[in-house]
């Protein structure tokens, strides 16, 4: 009986590393699969595009082959036109987004901290934000002309809306009981905002910033399509006017890639801030 028990023990010990190794392998495969999953649809669309172009299902005048678009993109990068237009677009969207986001944070904080200010401003704000960017274009055009201020104002307006609304929502997330406890402990208004309300509103604020940048980036392209002599939107219009659809597709790819990269950067910053707050709260506890 002793020998049998010892044998079973050794068998269990020998089987445990194999089971652990299999679990680790399965976790690695699952992690790799999760990372590759978002790329399946783009790869499938690219393969369909290439197949349609090579088999003659789609006319090159309607949709150029991927290799032709890639060559055009390389030529734009080599002669410097791509970087000049990217620089112009990035300057506009960053300045407009920063201005709109700062104003949106101020408005959202004011309405989130004061029910009276919210009652005065929010109904009018909700009415004005229903007007699309192109609806404001003629009015702003009369005020500031067709220069750079026109683009900054419209981009800032696009970023302002989601940042403001998400800031109001974030400031409303703090439970009233928690704010009452802060008052009992003698917290000042500043301490209540920075130590009670903002930590709870961080996720919602970053969501507003990400949505604000998305709206600003889309508005940038729209504004450059209508009134611009440089920028990625201008490249799209220029290619359409010359019937160079490879140029149009190359500019569209760059627009999508830059927008995606900046969205991932904001997502990374949001996760870092949330982890930092969790570390501080864990240390305090």
Helices and strands as residue ranges (DSSP letters): H 2-55, H 66-79, H 81-113, H 115-128, H 133-144, H 148-171, H 176-184, H 189-192, I 193-197, H 198-226, H 232-241, H 245-284
